[in-house]
Amino acid sequence: MWSTSGPGYNRPIGTSRTLQPFQPDRLLGATCLPDGRVRFLVWAPRCRSVEVELLDASPHRIPMARRAGGYHEAVAPGGPGLRYFYVLDGERRRPDPAARALPEGVHGPAEVVDPAGFHWTDAGWRGRPLEECVLYELHVGTFTPEGTFAAVIPRLPRLAELGVTAIELMPVASFPGARNWGYDGVGLFAPQRTYGGPAGLQLLVDAAHAHGLAVVLDVVYNHLGPEGNYLAEFGPYFTDCYHTPWGPAVNYDGGEAAGARRFFIENAVRWVGEYHIDSLRLDAIHGIFDGSPVHILRALNTAVQRVARRLGRRVPVVAESPLNDRRVIDPVRKGGYGLAGQWSDDFHHALHTLLTGERTGYYLDYGRLDQLARAYTDGFVYQGEPSAYRGGRPHGTPSREIPGERFVVFAQNHDQVGNRARGERLGALVPFEALKVAAAATLLGPTIPLLFMGEEYGEPAPFLYFTSHGDPGLGEAVRRGRREEFAAFGWAWEIPDPQAPATFEASRLCWELKEAEPHARLRAFYRTLLGLRREHPVLGPGGKRGVAVEPAGERALAVFRRRGSARAFFLLNLGPTPATVCIRAPAGAWTRLLSSREERFGGPGVAGPERLVAGRGGRLGLELPGHCAVVYLREPGSPAR
């Protein structure tokens, strides 16, 4: 189950070792056995009895034997394609919580799937460490007109040519209806049927690997969606001890929590083993509460890394959290959870406020140039300082010594775009030249960059919040919740109806624009920046200790990079007015690699001299137009003058 096959293009798979407690013959759900039968296993301690109802030519029910720990098990004739329900206490027909496929939706029967039936061609693929990643976040349903896994595949060469090294899929676990961001998933083991189901996801991952692209999957372990969520009928998956903004909190530390912990850990492991997913992004971990001796995040990461070692692959686990808590990425030996990285909202907020001037909602805490500087040199902006947005409470932990490649940064993502009332992308808020400044700021630091689908060519379509709940009352609750959420930002205008199909359709990418102007020139700028990162490692991820930042005007910043003997710096003017820049640079001759104002990038003309020479005093001066980014590299062995 955990093996791969096919021609290799890295080095051989590593040696295996015993995998506990996730042995192939004891997985949750329906497992195809070598003798042609199917084993069904479900955790249902709240049920007196569980039967599996087989929907074959002669539908019938088979009693399941109660096992230790609240598990129920049965073995029956069958194979791939067989559909079934669990019947709880002789009364309630429910889908399998660990179903691999839900072909009729989240309320319908599960389907038996044999993941070993897919022919992989990626043997030898070893994944990518986080420091090699240029992430490209996409929503499968709106990425293409077809909205399927298969439709993503023809776009992969274009992404690889751009310089992307990993695609990051917003959640694909089964959700109600056909339109959803994915964070309302309830069939956590079953890829969404309207996207192409299990085989569609396997095809996409296999194709991505063939193009040298890793695949990151966004998973949600802090809550389940409100429709089609039957877990509480099976067992104590949820707890009243904690609360989340999205529904009941998962029971990771209460009575009988072992079954819930196993369920979510096994889910993570099976994305890696059965779908060859290269990395997991854990959504909103501030909604995960666990007072256990071994925190669930640490336990989950340990299990994933055990599987990764067995497969001879790298599978970094990355978290999203606004808490600025270094325990998430600190190693276990230092009391941390040991995750590979964390999204950095601080970087986004600091950059966004400087470019847009917005200061409402959580942007209240940002807007100063030194905050963006600190995001480059330290990682977290708030490291224990009082947060006005949080009522003056101290926020964050120290991060200066944490390597830069542990932070994922972005100028746009699904949250920061889609959680606006009108879903505006950055291009609707700032001038064209400012988009290039945002790109340079994001791509040239010591951190891991993430692009949001369409960002690279300035996609004008909004990314709105959309759902397709079958319950009208639930749909109205979603509308009301969105209005209340936006009150803190002062966005009083009409909010597009999340339930309306038109809201979903408006969010699709307009791919035909990528060849039109100025979109093609913006894409050329992104491609050139990513090329510079590859060609000049001094401009790439890591080396945070070699980063120094100096104010270069009221809205301008100079960021110096050092790696070995190589030296580079880039200047950012985040404001619309010109800045007279006087900076202190290492002695030597400096060659301009790029200016965002160049005509080939749709700009009005080059900004800054092609060559600068800094003497022993190290002072350099130049005029920097408004909304401009320029990059300089010190010439090797150039003498100071």
C-alpha positions as CSV (number, residue, x, y, z in Angstrom):
1,M,0.0,0.0,0.0
2,W,2.8,2.4,0.8
3,S,5.1,1.4,-2.0
4,T,5.6,3.2,-5.4
5,S,6.3,1.8,-8.8
6,G,7.5,3.0,-12.2
7,P,10.6,4.6,-13.7
8,G,12.6,6.6,-11.2
9,Y,14.2,10.0,-11.7
10,N,15.9,10.6,-8.4
11,R,17.6,8.0,-6.3
12,P,16.2,4.7,-5.1
13,I,13.5,4.5,-2.4
14,G,14.9,4.0,1.0
15,T,14.6,0.9,3.1
16,S,11.3,0.3,4.9
17,R,10.6,-0.3,8.5
18,T,7.6,-1.3,10.6
19,L,4.8,1.2,10.4
20,Q,2.7,1.5,13.6
21,P,-0.2,1.8,14.2
22,F,-1.1,2.2,10.5
23,Q,-0.6,-1.2,9.0
24,P,-2.4,-1.8,5.7
25,D,-4.7,-4.5,7.1
26,R,-5.9,-2.3,9.9
27,L,-6.8,0.9,8.2
28,L,-10.1,2.6,9.0
29,G,-12.8,2.4,6.3
30,A,-13.0,-0.2,3.6
31,T,-9.8,-2.1,2.8
32,C,-9.5,-4.5,-0.2
33,L,-8.0,-7.8,0.9
34,P,-5.9,-10.2,-1.3
35,D,-8.5,-12.9,-1.2
36,G,-11.1,-10.6,-2.9
37,R,-13.0,-9.6,0.2
38,V,-13.3,-6.2,1.9
39,R,-12.5,-5.4,5.5
40,F,-14.6,-2.7,7.1
41,L,-13.4,-0.9,10.3
42,V,-15.0,2.0,12.0
43,W,-14.6,3.7,15.4
44,A,-18.1,4.0,16.9
45,P,-18.0,3.7,20.7
46,R,-21.3,5.5,21.0
47,C,-23.2,2.8,19.1
48,R,-24.6,-0.3,20.6
49,S,-24.4,-2.0,17.2
50,V,-23.1,-1.2,13.8
51,E,-24.0,-3.1,10.5
52,V,-22.5,-2.6,7.1
53,E,-25.2,-2.4,4.4
54,L,-23.9,-3.6,1.1
55,L,-25.6,-2.1,-1.9
56,D,-24.8,-4.8,-4.4
57,A,-27.2,-6.8,-6.6
58,S,-29.0,-8.0,-3.5
59,P,-28.6,-5.3,-0.9
60,H,-28.2,-6.8,2.6
61,R,-26.7,-6.0,6.0
62,I,-23.8,-7.7,7.8
63,P,-23.4,-7.3,11.6
64,M,-20.0,-5.9,12.6
65,A,-18.1,-7.4,15.5
66,R,-17.3,-5.0,18.4
67,R,-13.6,-4.8,19.1
68,A,-11.6,-3.2,21.9
69,G,-11.5,0.5,22.1
70,G,-14.9,1.0,20.5
71,Y,-14.1,-0.3,17.1
72,H,-16.4,-2.3,14.9
73,E,-15.2,-4.7,12.2
74,A,-16.5,-6.9,9.5
75,V,-15.2,-8.8,6.5
76,A,-17.5,-9.3,3.5
77,P,-17.3,-10.4,-0.2
78,G,-16.8,-7.4,-2.5
79,G,-14.3,-5.2,-4.2
80,P,-13.7,-1.8,-5.8
81,G,-16.9,-0.1,-6.8
82,L,-19.1,-1.7,-4.1
83,R,-21.2,1.0,-2.4
84,Y,-22.2,0.7,1.2
85,F,-23.6,2.5,4.3
86,Y,-23.0,1.9,8.0
87,V,-26.3,1.3,9.9
88,L,-26.0,2.6,13.5
89,D,-28.1,0.9,16.2
90,G,-30.3,-0.6,13.5
91,E,-31.8,2.7,12.6
92,R,-29.6,5.3,11.0
93,R,-27.8,4.8,7.6
94,R,-24.7,6.9,7.6
95,P,-21.7,7.2,5.2
96,D,-18.4,5.8,6.3
97,P,-16.4,8.5,8.1
98,A,-13.2,7.1,6.5
99,A,-14.7,6.5,3.1
100,R,-12.2,6.8,0.3
101,A,-15.0,8.0,-2.1
102,L,-18.4,9.5,-1.8
103,P,-19.7,9.4,-5.3
104,E,-23.2,10.6,-4.5
105,G,-22.2,13.4,-2.1
106,V,-21.7,13.7,1.6
107,H,-25.1,12.2,2.5
108,G,-24.9,9.3,0.1
109,P,-23.2,5.9,0.3
110,A,-19.5,5.3,0.4
111,E,-17.7,3.4,-2.3
112,V,-14.9,0.8,-1.9
113,V,-11.7,2.0,-3.6
114,D,-8.4,0.1,-3.9
115,P,-5.7,2.8,-3.9
116,A,-3.2,0.2,-5.1
117,G,-5.1,-0.1,-8.3
118,F,-3.6,3.1,-9.6
119,H,-0.4,2.8,-11.7
120,W,2.1,5.4,-10.5
121,T,5.0,6.5,-12.7
122,D,6.8,8.5,-10.0
123,A,9.0,5.9,-8.4
124,G,12.1,7.6,-7.2
125,W,10.4,10.9,-6.6
126,R,11.7,12.1,-3.3
127,G,9.7,15.3,-2.8
128,R,11.1,18.7,-2.0
129,P,12.4,20.1,1.3
130,L,10.5,23.3,2.2
131,E,13.5,25.5,1.3
132,E,13.3,24.4,-2.3
133,C,9.6,25.4,-2.6
134,V,8.1,28.3,-4.5
135,L,4.5,27.6,-3.7
136,Y,1.5,28.3,-5.9
137,E,-1.8,28.1,-4.1
138,L,-4.8,27.1,-6.2
139,H,-8.5,26.3,-5.8
140,V,-9.3,23.3,-8.1
141,G,-12.9,24.4,-8.7
142,T,-12.1,27.9,-10.0
143,F,-8.6,27.4,-11.4
144,T,-9.9,26.2,-14.8
145,P,-13.3,26.4,-16.6
146,E,-13.8,22.7,-16.0
147,G,-12.9,22.9,-12.3
148,T,-11.4,19.4,-12.0
149,F,-8.1,17.7,-11.1
150,A,-7.7,16.6,-14.7
151,A,-8.1,20.2,-16.0
152,V,-5.2,21.4,-13.8
153,I,-2.7,19.0,-15.5
154,P,-2.4,20.9,-18.9
155,R,-1.5,24.0,-16.9
156,L,1.4,22.4,-15.0
157,P,4.1,23.0,-17.7
158,R,3.3,26.7,-17.6
159,L,3.7,26.8,-13.8
160,A,7.0,25.0,-14.0
161,E,8.3,27.3,-16.7
162,L,7.3,30.3,-14.5
163,G,9.6,29.0,-11.7
164,V,7.0,27.4,-9.4
165,T,8.3,24.2,-7.7
166,A,5.1,23.2,-5.8
167,I,1.4,23.6,-6.2
168,E,-0.6,23.9,-3.1
169,L,-4.2,22.7,-3.3
170,M,-6.9,24.2,-1.2
171,P,-8.8,21.5,0.7
172,V,-10.2,18.7,-1.5
173,A,-11.9,16.5,1.1
174,S,-15.5,15.9,0.3
175,F,-17.8,18.9,1.0
176,P,-21.6,19.4,0.6
177,G,-22.7,20.3,-2.9
178,A,-20.4,21.3,-5.8
179,R,-19.1,24.7,-4.8
180,N,-17.0,25.3,-1.7
181,W,-13.6,26.6,-0.6
182,G,-13.1,23.2,1.0
183,Y,-12.9,24.2,4.6
184,D,-16.4,22.8,5.1
185,G,-15.2,19.3,4.4
186,V,-16.8,16.3,6.1
187,G,-15.5,13.3,4.1
188,L,-11.9,13.8,5.1
189,F,-10.6,10.7,3.4
190,A,-12.6,11.1,0.1
191,P,-11.4,13.6,-2.6
192,Q,-14.3,15.7,-3.8
193,R,-16.4,13.9,-6.4
194,T,-17.0,17.0,-8.6
195,Y,-13.2,17.5,-8.9
196,G,-12.6,13.9,-10.1
197,G,-12.5,11.8,-6.9
198,P,-9.6,9.6,-5.8
199,A,-8.4,8.6,-9.3
200,G,-8.4,12.3,-10.4
201,L,-6.3,13.4,-7.5
202,Q,-3.8,10.5,-8.1
203,L,-3.5,11.5,-11.8
204,L,-2.8,15.1,-10.9
205,V,-0.2,14.3,-8.3
206,D,1.5,11.8,-10.7
207,A,1.5,14.4,-13.5
208,A,2.9,17.1,-11.2
209,H,5.8,14.9,-10.2
210,A,6.6,14.3,-13.9
211,H,7.0,18.0,-14.3
212,G,9.2,18.3,-11.2
213,L,6.4,19.9,-9.1
214,A,5.7,18.9,-5.5
215,V,2.0,18.8,-4.4
216,V,1.0,20.4,-1.1
217,L,-2.4,19.7,0.3
218,D,-4.3,22.0,2.6
219,V,-6.0,19.9,5.4
220,V,-8.5,21.0,8.1
221,Y,-8.1,19.3,11.5
222,N,-9.6,22.0,13.7
223,H,-13.3,21.4,12.8
224,L,-15.6,19.8,10.3
225,G,-18.2,21.5,8.2
226,P,-21.8,21.8,9.4
227,E,-23.5,19.8,6.7
228,G,-23.0,16.0,6.4
229,N,-21.0,15.9,9.6
230,Y,-22.1,12.7,11.2
231,L,-19.0,12.0,13.3
232,A,-20.6,12.8,16.6
233,E,-23.1,9.9,16.1
234,F,-20.2,7.5,15.9
235,G,-18.1,8.6,18.8
236,P,-16.8,11.5,20.9
237,Y,-15.0,13.2,18.1
238,F,-15.8,16.7,19.5
239,T,-15.6,18.4,22.8
240,D,-17.5,21.2,24.6
241,C,-14.4,22.2,26.5
242,Y,-13.2,24.5,23.7
243,H,-14.9,26.5,21.0
244,T,-13.9,27.5,17.5
245,P,-15.4,30.2,15.2
246,W,-16.4,27.4,12.8
247,G,-18.1,24.9,15.0
248,P,-17.4,22.3,17.7
249,A,-13.7,21.8,18.5
250,V,-12.1,18.4,17.9
251,N,-11.6,16.2,21.0
252,Y,-7.9,15.8,21.1
253,D,-7.4,15.6,24.9
254,G,-10.7,14.6,26.5
255,G,-12.2,11.3,27.5
256,E,-11.9,8.7,24.7
257,A,-9.8,11.0,22.7
258,A,-7.5,8.2,21.4
259,G,-10.0,7.3,18.6
260,A,-10.3,10.9,17.4
261,R,-6.6,11.4,17.5
262,R,-6.0,8.2,15.5
263,F,-8.7,9.2,12.9
264,F,-7.0,12.5,12.1
265,I,-3.4,11.2,12.2
266,E,-4.4,8.4,9.9
267,N,-6.0,10.8,7.6
268,A,-2.7,12.8,7.3
269,V,-0.7,9.6,6.8
270,R,-3.0,8.3,4.1
271,W,-2.8,11.5,2.0
272,V,1.0,10.8,1.9
273,G,0.8,7.1,1.4
274,E,-2.1,6.7,-1.0
275,Y,-1.9,9.9,-2.9
276,H,1.8,10.6,-2.8
277,I,1.1,14.1,-1.4
278,D,4.5,15.9,-0.8
279,S,3.5,18.2,2.0
280,L,0.6,19.1,4.3
281,R,-0.5,22.6,5.2
282,L,-2.5,22.4,8.5
283,D,-5.3,25.0,8.4
284,A,-5.9,27.4,11.4
285,I,-4.1,25.5,14.1
286,H,-5.1,28.1,16.6
287,G,-8.4,26.3,16.5
288,I,-6.7,23.0,17.6
289,F,-6.8,22.6,21.4
290,D,-4.8,19.9,23.1
291,G,-3.5,19.7,26.7
292,S,-2.2,16.1,26.2
293,P,1.4,15.3,27.2
294,V,2.2,14.9,23.5
295,H,0.4,17.6,21.5
296,I,-1.6,16.3,18.5
297,L,0.5,18.4,16.1
298,R,3.7,16.8,17.3
299,A,2.1,13.3,17.2
300,L,0.8,13.9,13.7
301,N,4.1,15.2,12.4
302,T,5.9,12.3,13.9
303,A,3.6,9.8,12.2
304,V,4.0,11.6,8.8
305,Q,7.7,11.7,9.1
306,R,7.8,8.0,9.9
307,V,5.9,7.3,6.7
308,A,8.1,9.7,4.8
309,R,11.2,7.9,5.9
310,R,9.7,4.5,5.0
311,L,9.0,5.9,1.5
312,G,12.4,7.6,1.2
313,R,10.7,11.0,0.7
314,R,10.6,14.4,2.2
315,V,7.2,15.5,3.5
316,P,7.4,18.8,5.3
317,V,4.3,19.7,7.5
318,V,3.5,23.4,7.6
319,A,1.0,25.2,9.8
320,E,-1.2,28.2,9.5
321,S,-1.5,30.2,12.7
322,P,-1.8,33.9,13.6
323,L,-0.5,33.3,17.1
324,N,3.2,33.8,16.3
325,D,4.0,30.9,18.6
326,R,7.4,29.5,17.9
327,R,6.6,26.2,19.5
328,V,4.9,25.2,16.3
329,I,8.3,25.2,14.4
330,D,10.7,24.7,17.3
331,P,12.3,21.2,17.3
332,V,10.9,18.7,19.8
333,R,14.2,18.7,21.7
334,K,13.4,22.4,22.5
335,G,9.8,21.7,23.6
336,G,8.3,22.4,20.2
337,Y,6.1,20.4,17.8
338,G,8.8,20.0,15.2
339,L,6.8,21.2,12.1
340,A,8.8,22.3,9.1
341,G,7.3,25.8,8.7
342,Q,4.6,28.3,9.4
343,W,2.6,30.8,7.4
344,S,3.6,34.4,8.2
345,D,0.6,36.7,8.4
346,D,2.8,39.4,9.8
347,F,4.7,39.7,6.5
348,H,1.5,40.0,4.6
349,H,-0.1,42.6,6.9
350,A,3.1,44.7,7.1
351,L,3.4,44.8,3.3
352,H,-0.3,45.2,2.6
353,T,-0.8,48.2,4.9
354,L,2.3,50.0,3.4
355,L,1.0,49.5,-0.1
356,T,-2.7,50.2,0.4
357,G,-2.9,52.4,3.5
358,E,-5.6,50.2,5.0
359,R,-5.7,50.2,8.8
360,T,-9.0,48.6,9.8
361,G,-9.6,45.2,11.4
362,Y,-6.4,43.2,12.0
363,Y,-4.5,45.8,9.9
364,L,-4.8,48.1,12.9
365,D,-1.5,46.8,14.3
366,Y,0.5,47.5,11.1
367,G,1.5,50.3,8.8
368,R,5.1,51.1,9.8
369,L,8.2,50.6,7.6
370,D,10.1,49.1,10.5
371,Q,7.6,46.3,10.8
372,L,8.3,45.1,7.3
373,A,12.0,45.3,8.1
374,R,11.5,43.1,11.1
375,A,9.6,40.6,9.1
376,Y,12.8,40.2,6.9
377,T,15.3,40.1,9.8
378,D,13.3,38.3,12.4
379,G,10.3,36.5,10.9
380,F,7.5,37.5,13.4
381,V,6.8,41.2,13.7
382,Y,5.0,40.8,17.0
383,Q,7.2,39.0,19.5
384,G,5.5,39.9,22.7
385,E,4.6,43.5,22.1
386,P,1.1,44.8,22.9
387,S,-1.4,44.3,20.1
388,A,-4.0,47.0,19.7
389,Y,-6.2,44.7,17.7
390,R,-6.1,42.2,20.6
391,G,-7.0,44.8,23.2
392,G,-3.5,45.7,24.1
393,R,-2.5,42.1,25.1
394,P,1.1,41.0,24.4
395,H,1.3,39.0,21.2
396,G,3.9,36.6,19.8
397,T,7.2,35.0,20.8
398,P,10.8,35.8,19.8
399,S,11.9,34.5,16.4
400,R,15.1,36.2,15.5
401,E,17.2,33.0,15.5
402,I,14.6,30.9,13.6
403,P,15.8,30.3,10.0
404,G,14.0,32.2,7.3
405,E,13.1,29.1,5.4
406,R,10.7,28.2,8.2
407,F,8.4,31.0,7.3
408,V,6.0,31.0,4.3
409,V,5.2,34.6,3.1
410,F,2.8,36.0,0.5
411,A,1.4,39.2,-0.8
412,Q,-1.9,37.5,-1.6
413,N,-3.6,34.2,-0.6
414,H,-7.1,32.7,-0.5
415,D,-7.7,34.2,3.0
416,Q,-6.4,37.7,2.4
417,V,-8.3,38.0,-0.9
418,G,-11.4,35.9,-0.3
419,N,-12.0,37.2,3.2
420,R,-12.6,40.7,1.9
421,A,-16.3,41.6,1.4
422,R,-15.8,41.9,-2.4
423,G,-13.0,39.5,-2.8
424,E,-10.7,42.0,-4.4
425,R,-7.2,41.0,-5.3
426,L,-4.3,43.3,-4.7
427,G,-4.5,44.6,-8.3
428,A,-7.9,46.1,-7.6
429,L,-6.4,48.1,-4.6
430,V,-3.1,49.4,-5.9
431,P,-1.5,50.6,-9.2
432,F,0.1,48.2,-11.6
433,E,3.7,49.3,-10.6
434,A,2.9,48.6,-7.0
435,L,2.1,44.9,-7.9
436,K,5.7,44.5,-9.0
437,V,7.0,46.0,-5.8
438,A,4.8,43.5,-3.9
439,A,6.3,40.6,-6.0
440,A,9.9,41.7,-5.4
441,A,9.2,42.1,-1.7
442,T,7.8,38.6,-1.5
443,L,10.2,36.7,-3.8
444,L,13.6,38.2,-2.8
445,G,13.6,37.7,0.9
446,P,15.1,34.8,3.0
447,T,11.7,33.2,3.4
448,I,9.6,30.7,1.3
449,P,7.3,32.5,-1.1
450,L,3.7,31.6,-2.0
451,L,1.8,32.9,-4.9
452,F,-2.0,32.9,-5.2
453,M,-3.4,31.5,-8.5
454,G,-3.4,34.2,-11.2
455,E,-1.3,36.6,-9.1
456,E,1.6,36.2,-11.5
457,Y,-0.3,37.9,-14.4
458,G,-2.6,40.2,-12.4
459,E,-5.8,38.2,-12.6
460,P,-8.6,40.8,-12.3
461,A,-11.4,38.3,-11.2
462,P,-12.2,38.5,-7.5
463,F,-11.9,35.4,-5.3
464,L,-15.2,35.4,-3.4
465,Y,-16.5,33.2,-0.7
466,F,-18.9,30.6,-2.1
467,T,-20.8,27.6,-0.8
468,S,-23.6,25.3,-2.0
469,H,-25.2,24.0,1.2
470,G,-28.5,22.1,0.7
471,D,-30.0,23.5,3.9
472,P,-31.6,26.9,3.3
473,G,-31.2,27.8,7.0
474,L,-27.5,27.0,6.9
475,G,-27.1,29.2,3.8
476,E,-28.7,32.1,5.5
477,A,-26.5,31.6,8.6
478,V,-23.4,31.8,6.3
479,R,-24.7,35.1,4.8
480,R,-25.3,36.5,8.3
481,G,-21.9,35.4,9.5
482,R,-20.1,37.0,6.6
483,R,-21.8,40.4,7.3
484,E,-20.8,40.2,11.0
485,E,-17.2,39.3,10.1
486,F,-16.8,42.3,7.9
487,A,-18.2,44.8,10.4
488,A,-14.7,45.2,12.0
489,F,-13.3,46.4,8.7
490,G,-16.0,48.9,8.1
491,W,-17.1,47.2,4.8
492,A,-20.7,48.1,4.8
493,W,-21.4,47.5,1.1
494,E,-23.5,44.6,-0.3
495,I,-21.7,41.3,0.1
496,P,-22.1,38.8,-2.8
497,D,-24.3,35.9,-1.8
498,P,-22.1,32.9,-1.0
499,Q,-24.8,30.5,-2.0
500,A,-25.4,32.0,-5.5
501,P,-23.8,30.1,-8.4
502,A,-22.9,33.5,-9.9
503,T,-20.6,34.1,-6.9
504,F,-18.6,31.0,-7.7
505,E,-18.5,31.7,-11.5
506,A,-17.2,35.2,-10.9
507,S,-14.2,33.7,-9.1
508,R,-12.9,31.6,-12.0
509,L,-9.6,32.6,-13.5
510,C,-9.6,34.4,-16.8
511,W,-6.8,32.5,-18.4
512,E,-7.1,34.2,-21.8
513,L,-5.7,37.4,-20.2
514,K,-2.3,35.9,-19.5
515,E,-1.1,36.7,-23.0
516,A,-2.7,40.2,-23.1
517,E,-1.0,43.4,-21.9
518,P,-0.1,44.4,-19.3
519,H,-0.7,40.9,-17.9
520,A,2.0,39.2,-20.0
521,R,4.6,41.7,-18.9
522,L,3.7,41.3,-15.2
523,R,4.1,37.5,-15.7
524,A,7.5,38.2,-17.3
525,F,8.5,40.1,-14.2
526,Y,7.6,37.2,-11.9
527,R,9.4,34.8,-14.1
528,T,12.5,37.0,-14.1
529,L,12.5,37.4,-10.3
530,L,12.2,33.6,-9.9
531,G,15.0,33.1,-12.3
532,L,17.2,35.5,-10.3
533,R,16.5,33.5,-7.2
534,R,17.7,30.3,-8.9
535,E,20.7,31.9,-10.6
536,H,21.9,33.9,-7.5
537,P,21.4,31.9,-4.3
538,V,22.2,35.1,-2.4
539,L,18.7,36.2,-3.4
540,G,17.0,32.9,-2.5
541,P,15.6,31.4,0.7
542,G,17.7,31.0,3.9
543,G,20.6,33.0,5.1
544,K,18.5,35.1,7.4
545,R,21.6,35.8,9.5
546,G,23.0,37.6,6.4
547,V,20.0,39.9,6.1
548,A,20.2,43.6,7.0
549,V,17.5,46.2,6.4
550,E,17.9,49.9,6.3
551,P,15.2,52.6,5.9
552,A,15.8,54.4,2.6
553,G,13.1,57.1,2.9
554,E,9.7,57.6,4.4
555,R,8.2,54.6,2.4
556,A,11.4,53.1,1.0
557,L,13.5,50.2,2.3
558,A,16.9,48.7,1.4
559,V,17.3,45.0,2.0
560,F,20.9,43.6,2.0
561,R,21.6,39.9,1.4
562,R,24.8,38.1,2.1
563,R,25.7,34.5,1.5
564,G,29.3,33.4,1.5
565,S,31.2,35.9,-0.5
566,A,28.2,37.0,-2.6
567,R,26.5,40.3,-1.8
568,A,23.2,41.7,-3.1
569,F,20.6,44.3,-2.2
570,F,17.2,45.3,-3.4
571,L,15.4,48.6,-2.9
572,L,11.7,48.9,-2.4
573,N,9.8,52.2,-2.7
574,L,6.3,51.2,-1.4
575,G,4.9,54.7,-1.8
576,P,3.7,56.6,-4.9
577,T,6.1,59.5,-4.7
578,P,9.8,59.5,-5.6
579,A,12.4,58.9,-2.9
580,T,16.0,60.2,-2.6
581,V,17.9,57.1,-1.4
582,C,21.1,57.3,0.5
583,I,22.3,53.9,1.9
584,R,25.4,52.4,3.4
585,A,26.6,49.5,1.2
586,P,29.6,47.2,1.3
587,A,32.5,48.6,-0.8
588,G,32.7,47.5,-4.4
589,A,31.1,47.8,-7.8
590,W,27.4,46.9,-8.0
591,T,25.5,45.8,-11.2
592,R,21.8,46.3,-11.6
593,L,20.1,43.0,-12.3
594,L,16.6,44.3,-12.6
595,S,14.3,47.2,-12.2
596,S,10.5,46.9,-12.0
597,R,10.2,50.1,-14.1
598,E,11.8,48.5,-17.2
599,E,9.7,48.6,-20.3
600,R,9.9,44.9,-20.8
601,F,7.9,44.6,-17.6
602,G,5.3,47.2,-18.6
603,G,7.0,50.1,-16.8
604,P,7.7,53.6,-18.0
605,G,11.4,53.2,-18.1
606,V,14.5,52.1,-16.2
607,A,15.0,53.4,-12.7
608,G,18.5,53.6,-11.2
609,P,21.9,53.5,-12.9
610,E,23.2,50.2,-14.4
611,R,26.3,50.3,-12.2
612,L,27.1,51.7,-8.8
613,V,30.4,52.0,-7.1
614,A,30.7,52.2,-3.3
615,G,34.0,53.4,-1.8
616,R,35.4,52.6,1.6
617,G,32.7,54.8,3.3
618,G,30.1,52.6,1.6
619,R,27.7,55.4,0.8
620,L,25.4,55.1,-2.3
621,G,22.9,57.6,-3.4
622,L,20.2,57.4,-6.1
623,E,16.7,58.6,-7.0
624,L,14.0,56.0,-6.7
625,P,10.7,56.6,-8.5
626,G,7.4,55.9,-6.7
627,H,6.3,52.3,-6.6
628,C,9.6,50.9,-7.7
629,A,11.8,47.8,-7.0
630,V,15.4,47.6,-8.1
631,V,18.0,44.8,-7.5
632,Y,21.8,45.1,-7.4
633,L,24.5,42.4,-7.2
634,R,28.1,43.1,-6.2
635,E,30.5,42.2,-8.9
636,P,32.8,39.4,-7.9
637,G,36.3,40.6,-6.9
638,S,35.4,44.2,-7.8
639,P,37.8,46.6,-6.1
640,A,36.5,49.4,-3.9
641,R,37.0,52.9,-5.2
